Amino acid sequence: MLQAIIWAVGSVTLITLIRVLLTPLLGTQQAYLVFIPAIAVSAWKGGLRSGMVALVLGGLSAAVFFAGRTEAVATRLGVYLLVGTGVLLVTHAEQRSRERLQRELRERERAHDELQTRMQLRASEARRQEEALPRSSGASTSWRTRPR
């Protein structure tokens, strides 16, 4: 849990510092959407909770430091929350799919190893049975050969 918070706080802090440097260029534009990468990184590295913390912290940082006092703040915040939530859901779904695939891979590797072991046991059993058979003394003992 602590690692998730560290990812969220760290990524939002980094984006806030970058946004401070870009303020002369951007003004109050893109106050919220620049925090979307912080959400993605936090969710990717720290999980869903980390992404949610980054979503909230990014929104607060944008509102306090960069949004200004315009009428469009509510609209921009709404778009930010919508896009940020979408990023969280997609990242979470991707992580769950990756975990499921890794689990399936481990199961298949285990089944493969088990099958290999069974095949080796059967092969050694067949060799023992072959060695236990009596050896022929030159006469044909094949079942295909009939005396004439």
MIZA-596867 format. One record per atom (N, C-alpha, C): residue in one letter; x, y, z. Coordinates in steps of 0.2 Angstrom, whole numbers, plus 5000, padded with zeros to 4 digits. Layout:
AXYZ
...
END
This chain:
M500449945000
M500050005000
M500450065000
L501050065004
L501450125004
L501750134997
Q501950084994
Q502250094987
Q501750124982
A501150104983
A500650134979
A500550214980
I500550234986
I500550304988
I501150334985
I501750304986
I502350334984
I502350344976
W502050294972
W502050304965
W501550364963
A500950364967
A500550424966
A500750494967
V501050494973
V501350564975
V501950584971
G502350534970
G502950554966
G502750574958
S502350534955
S502150554948
S501750614948
V501350634953
V500950694953
V501450754954
T501850744959
T502350794960
T502850814954
L503050754951
L503450764945
L503050804939
I502450784938
I502050824933
I501850894935
T501750904942
T501650974944
T502251014943
L502850994944
L503451024943
L503551044935
I503450994931
I503451004924
I502951054922
R502351054925
R501851104923
R502051174925
V502351174931
V502551244933
V503051274928
L503551234925
L503951254920
L503651274914
L503051244912
L502651254906
L502151314907
T502051334913
T501551384914
T501651454910
P502251474909
P502251534904
P502051514897
L502051454895
L501851434888
L501051424888
L500851384893
L500151364893
L499651404897
G499851444902
G499451484906
G498951444910
T498351454909
T497851404912
T497551354908
Q497851354902
Q497651294897
Q497951234899
Q497651174898
Q497851114900
Q498051104907
A497651134911
A497851134918
A497751064921
Y497251024918
Y497050954921
Y497350904917
L497350904910
L497550844906
L498250834906
V498650874908
V499350854909
V499550804915
F499050794919
F499050744924
F498850674922
I498650664916
I498450604914
I499050554914
P499650574912
P500150524912
P500350504919
A500250554924
A500350534931
A499850474933
I499250484931
I498750434933
I498950364930
A499150364923
A499350304920
A499950274923
V500450314924
V501050284928
V500950254934
S500550294938
S500350264945
S499950204945
A499450204940
A499050144940
A499450084937
W499850094933
W500350044930
W500750014935
K501150054939
K501650034943
K501350014950
G500850054952
G500650044959
G499950014960
G499550004954
G498949974955
G498350024954
L497749994955
L497150034954
L497150094960
R497250074966
R497250124971
R497750184970
S498350164968
S498850214967
S498550264961
G498250234956
G497950274951
G497450324953
M496950294957
M496450334960
M496750394964
V497250374968
V497550434972
V497850484968
A498250464962
A498450504958
A497950554954
L497350524953
L496850554950
L496550614954
V496550594961
V496250644965
V496850704966
L497450684968
L497950724969
L498150774963
G498050744957
G498150784951
G497650834950
G497050814951
G496450864951
G496550914956
L496750904962
L496850954967
L497451004965
S497950974963
S498551014961
S498351054955
A498051034950
A497851074944
A497351134946
A496851114951
A496351164953
A496751214957
V497151194961
V497451244966
V498051294962
F498451254958
F498951294955
F498851324948
F498451284944
F498451304937
F497851324934
A497251304937
A496651314933
A496451384933
G496651424937
G496351494937
G495651504939
R495351554938
R494651564940
R494251584934
T494151534930
T493751544924
T493051504925
E492651514921
E491951484921
E492051414919
A492551394915
A492651324912
A492951274917
V493151294923
V493451254927
V493051194928
A492451194929
A492051134931
A492051084925
T491951114919
T491951074913
T492651044912
R493151074913
R493851054912
R493950994918
L493751004924
L493750954929
L493350894927
G492750904924
G492350844922
G492750804917
V493050844912
V493350804907
V493950764910
Y494350804914
Y494950764917
Y494650704921
L494150714925
L493950654929
L493650594924
L493350614919
L493150564914
L493750524911
V494150564908
V494750534905
V495150494910
G495350524915
G495750494921
G495450424923
T494750424924
T494450364925
T494450314920
G494450334914
G494550294908
G495150264908
V495750304909
V496350274909
V496450224915
L496150244921
L496250194926
L495850124924
L495350124921
L494950064920
L495350024914
V495550064909
V495950024904
V496649994907
T496950034911
T497550004914
T497449944919
H496849954923
H496749894927
H496549834923
A496149844918
A495949784914
A496549754911
E497049794908
E497649764905
E498049724911
Q498049754917
Q498449724922
Q498149654924
R497449654924
R497149594926
R497249544920
S497149564914
S497249514908
S498049484909
R498449534910
R499149504911
R499249454916
E498949474922
E499049424928
E498649354926
R498049354922
R497749294920
R498149254915
L498449294911
L498949254906
L499549224909
Q499849264914
Q500449234918
Q500249174922
R499649174925
R499349114928
R499249064924
E498949074918
E498849014913
E499548994910
L499949034909
L500649014907
L500948964912
R500948984919
R501248944924
R500848874924
E500248874923
E499848814923
E500048764918
R500148794912
R500348754906
R501048734906
E501448774909
E502148744910
E502148694915
R501748694921
R501648644925
R501448574922
A500948584918
A500648524914
A501148494909
H501548544906
H502048514902
H502548474905
D502748504911
D503248464915
D503048404917
E502348404919
E502048334922
E502048284916
L501848314910
L501848264904
L502548244902
Q503048284903
Q503648264901
Q503948204906
T503748214912
T503948164917
T503548104916
R502948104914
R502548044913
R502848004907
M503048044902
M503348014896
M503947984897
Q504448014901
Q505047984903
Q504947924907
L504447914911
L504347854915
L504047804911
R503647814906
R503447764902
R503947744897
A504347784895
A504947764890
A505447714894
S505547734900
S506047694904
S505647624906
E505047624907
E504647564908
E504647524902
A504547554896
A504547514890
A505247484889
R505847514890
R506447494890
R506647434894
R506347434900
R506447384905
R506047324903
Q505447334900
Q505047274897
Q505447244891
E505747284887
E506047264881
E506647224883
E507047244888
E507647204891
E507447144894
A506847134897
A506647074900
A506347024895
L506247044889
L506046994884
L506646944883
P506546884881
P507046834879
P507346854873
R507946844872
R508346854866
R508246794861
S508146804855
S508146754850
S508846724848
S508846664847
S509446624845
S509646624838
G509346664834
G509446664827
G508846644823
A508446604826
A507746584823
A507346644823
S506946654818
S506446704817
S505846694822
T505746744826
T505246734831
T504646794829
S504746814823
S504246874822
S503546844821
W503046874823
W502446854822
W502146854814
R502546894810
R502446894803
R502646834799
T503146804802
T503446744798
T503046684800
R502746644795
R502446584796
R502846524793
P502946474796
P503346414793
P502946394787
R503346374782
R503046344776
R503046274775
END
